[in-house]
Amino acid sequence: MDGRLPHDSAPDGAAGAGWRSFRGSLSGPLGCLATILCLPFALVGFLVLMVVAAWKARGIRKQVEAQVAAARGAADDEPVLRLVRAMALDDSFTREEALQAGVAASAGRSPADLLDEAIRRGWIVDLGGGRLAARPPE
């Protein structure tokens, strides 16, 4: 044996330099006492940091989810709005005319689904006698 203890060896590089600096400044009983006194504060600080980071991450996640939901809602509204705008060119129209508008080709929904959605939202109103009218949203 060469008289060195296993913990005397330090890794090379920046980690080794940091370890040697720490051992050089806090050696002996004074270093042990300082470590024992500072460790609880470091642990509490670390726990507080983790709680704050988790809280902030939750808030950011909620904001991202809200933005994604709004974008998804806007994408769902676009085909219905296209149908309403196309039908707003006429003062009144029948359900069959609205179904033949052919707006829903890229929407993934049938024209009947889009027409029912527009009626549900109040963007197309029933005038009576089988006639409908478009009231596009602002």
DRENZAMI-698617 format. One record per residue (C-alpha): x, y, z. Coordinates in pm, whole numbers, padded with zeros to 5 digits, always signed. Each point is the difference from the previous one (the first is absolute). Layout:
% residues N
XYZ;...
END
This chain:
% residues 138
+00000+00000+00000;+00116+00348-00071;-00173+00156+00305;-00283+00163-00190;-00362-00047+00099;-00261-00089-00265;-00175+00336+00034;+00328+00186-00060;-00022-00059-00374;-00200+00254-00196;-00120-00022-00358;+00179+00196-00266;-00144+00312-00161;-00234+00261+00143;-00163-00238+00248;+00339-00097+00142;+00107+00364+00028;-00324+00083+00183;+00043-00295+00236;+00363+00093+00077;-00102+00362+00060;-00281-00107+00234;+00226-00234+00197;+00274+00263+00021;-00226+00273+00138;-00203-00219+00235;+00236-00247+00156;+00019-00133+00351;-00249+00046+00283;-00094+00354-00112;-00098-00127-00347;-00202-00284+00151;-00184+00242+00228;-00070+00239-00289;-00131-00287-00212;-00225-00126+00279;-00139+00351+00059;-00052+00089-00368;-00137-00329-00129;-00355+00039+00144;-00030+00348-00152;+00122-00129-00336;-00253-00284+00011;-00288+00235+00090;+00106+00236-00278;+00010-00289-00246;-00347-00115+00103;-00141+00352-00033;+00160+00028-00343;-00157-00329-00110;-00347+00102+00126;+00019+00337-00177;+00119-00166-00322;-00286-00253+00013;-00252+00279+00066;+00131+00209-00290;+00005-00303-00230;-00365-00073+00084;-00096+00359-00086;+00190-00013-00328;-00159-00335-00087;-00350+00143+00063;+00075+00299-00223;+00126-00224-00280;-00306-00226+00031;-00230+00304-00019;+00177+00127-00312;-00019-00344-00164;-00371-00026+00083;-00065+00347-00142;+00189-00084-00319;-00188-00329-00031;-00331+00184+00051;+00091+00256-00265;+00089-00279-00243;-00337-00166+00070;-00183+00331-00055;+00155+00078-00339;-00200-00243-00217;-00325+00110+00167;+00092+00365-00056;+00079-00072-00366;-00346-00152-00044;-00169+00293+00175;+00192+00256-00206;-00080-00184-00323;-00368-00008+00088;+00000+00364+00118;+00023+00107-00364;-00370-00091-00034;-00272+00172+00201;-00165-00335+00068;+00053-00358-00109;-00135-00347+00060;+00165-00283+00188;+00060-00184-00329;+00182+00300-00146;+00221+00018+00306;+00078-00372-00021;+00106+00041-00363;+00242+00281+00082;+00291-00248+00004;+00200+00188+00262;+00082-00303+00214;+00242-00181-00232;+00308+00074+00214;-00182+00014+00334;-00037-00372+00052;-00369+00055+00081;-00303-00015-00220;-00186+00316-00109;-00296-00114+00213;+00224-00008+00310;+00132+00347-00078;-00350+00135-00060;-00126-00150+00328;+00298+00150+00185;-00067+00344-00153;-00367-00021+00099;+00094-00111+00353;+00234+00297+00035;-00261+00241-00136;+00203+00093-00307;-00279-00126-00223;-00360+00070+00105;-00332-00144-00114;-00222+00260-00169;-00295-00236-00022;-00147-00176-00299;+00319-00203-00050;+00210+00311-00063;+00324+00067+00186;+00216+00312+00029;+00365+00042+00092;+00101+00230+00284;+00382-00021-00001;+00172+00075+00332;+00199+00320+00033;
END
